[in-house]
């Protein structure tokens, strides 16, 4: 959950930084370069899950995001995601 949420946050941060107006067909793409997760407490099933991210750094192609995951209001997981801009020819 942290990876998906924070990668989405990275896309929004990159779009804002580059002045790109997001649409269904126009958005930067990013991929996870690093994912660090620290489990503090069990995440129980059945309660409300909340994920919070804070942009720590925006570079030319890289965004670093600090993440927190809460279960029923209790902090259970912290992490850091480094997401990088996916170039148009990525993977070709």
C-alpha positions in Angstrom: 0.0 0.0 0.0 2.8 2.4 0.8 4.5 1.8 -2.5 1.4 2.6 -4.6 0.3 5.6 -2.5 3.7 7.2 -2.5 4.4 6.6 -6.1 1.1 8.4 -6.9 2.3 11.2 -4.6 5.5 11.4 -6.6 3.6 11.7 -9.9 1.6 14.6 -8.4 4.7 16.3 -7.1 6.6 15.9 -10.4 3.6 17.2 -12.4 3.3 20.3 -10.1 7.1 20.9 -10.2 7.1 20.7 -14.1 3.8 22.7 -14.5 2.0 19.7 -16.1 -1.8 19.8 -15.8 -2.9 16.2 -15.1 -5.5 14.4 -17.2 -6.3 10.8 -18.0 -3.9 10.9 -21.0 -1.3 13.3 -19.7 0.6 12.5 -16.5 4.3 11.8 -15.7 5.0 8.2 -15.1 7.3 7.1 -12.2 8.7 3.9 -11.0 9.9 2.8 -7.5 13.7 3.0 -7.2 13.8 2.2 -3.5 11.3 1.1 -0.9 12.2 1.0 2.8 9.6 -0.2 5.3 9.7 -0.5 9.0 6.9 -2.4 10.8 6.2 -1.0 14.2 3.0 -2.8 15.2 0.6 -5.4 13.6 -1.9 -4.0 11.1 -5.2 -5.6 12.2 -7.8 -6.6 9.7 -11.2 -4.9 10.0 -10.3 -1.4 11.0 -9.8 1.7 9.0 -6.5 2.0 7.2 -5.0 5.5 6.6 -1.8 6.2 4.6 0.0 9.6 4.8 2.9 10.8 2.7 5.2 13.8 3.0 7.3 14.9 0.1 10.9 15.1 1.5 12.7 16.1 -1.7 11.9 16.8 -5.4 14.8 16.5 -7.9 14.9 16.7 -11.7 13.8 13.0 -12.0 13.6 11.8 -8.4 11.1 12.3 -5.6 11.7 11.1 -2.0 8.6 10.5 0.1 8.3 9.7 3.8 5.3 7.4 4.5 3.2 6.5 7.5 0.4 3.9 7.7 -2.2 3.9 10.5 -4.6 1.1 11.4 -7.6 2.3 13.5 -5.6 5.5 14.3 -2.5 3.6 15.5 0.8 4.2 13.7 1.8 0.7 12.5 4.3 1.2 9.6 6.8 3.9 8.5 8.7 4.0 5.3 10.5 5.9 2.6 10.0 5.6 -1.1 12.3 6.9 -3.8 10.4 7.2 -7.0 12.1 8.2 -10.3 10.6 9.6 -13.5 10.0 6.9 -16.1 11.5 8.1 -19.4 9.4 7.7 -22.6 11.8 5.0 -23.9 12.0 3.2 -20.5 12.1 -0.6 -21.1 12.5 -0.4 -24.9 
